[in-house]
């Protein structure tokens, strides 16, 4: 396990054989040969659930993400998401409000925070014992192709994935596709049938995803 410095943080370079490399990522199609990590790498093999959803969320989506993330974190479940705007941010914040660790997976190098407005959130994740990882080396700028690639890691590192809000054609639904390919449990939060942000989640339920209205629905199935 090679260790270097990035700012005031220790940067870990974890290869496939490293004891801290996430075991669930080893099992996905074409796992990264190396991942870069900052923070508490000991949580990368604990019980992890992904939470994803719209960048332009509704208040309903925000409240559900915060509530579920907070409650799951209190039960010792690690929440993973992508540090993006919207539901990703609230997924991380719910864990932080519970003073619990959370994992963020980036579509850039760890020294490039995207979006910039989440710089404070990035710091809070580290402050509360979380971990930030990427398959991209330092100085790698965010690019359109990186985010679908990043999404396969969000689902891959988790035991299941919670979809809070999703439009029909979105990065969230791409993450769901990866989760299904990887054999992960997919949970979907029912939404307002008149909301474009609920079209994806309601369709997932119709197609067999587990509808969740309470944290117990998740804890009983992971």
KALIN-V466037 format. One line per field, one symbol per residue. psi: psi as a letter, one per 30 degrees, with the letter a starting at -180 (. if undefined). A space follows every 50 residues. Layout:
# KALIN-V466037
psi->???
This chain:
# KALIN-V466037
psi->jkkakjbgkkkkjklffkffkkefffflkilkfklkkkbjffffgajkkk klakeilleeeeeeeeeeeeeeefggkkkkaggllbeeefeeeeeefghl llkkklgllfgjkklefgeeeeeeeeeggakkllfklkgjlkleffeeee efeeeeflflkkjekklejleefeeeeeeeefglkkkkjklkffkfffee eeeeeegflkkkfkeeeeffg.
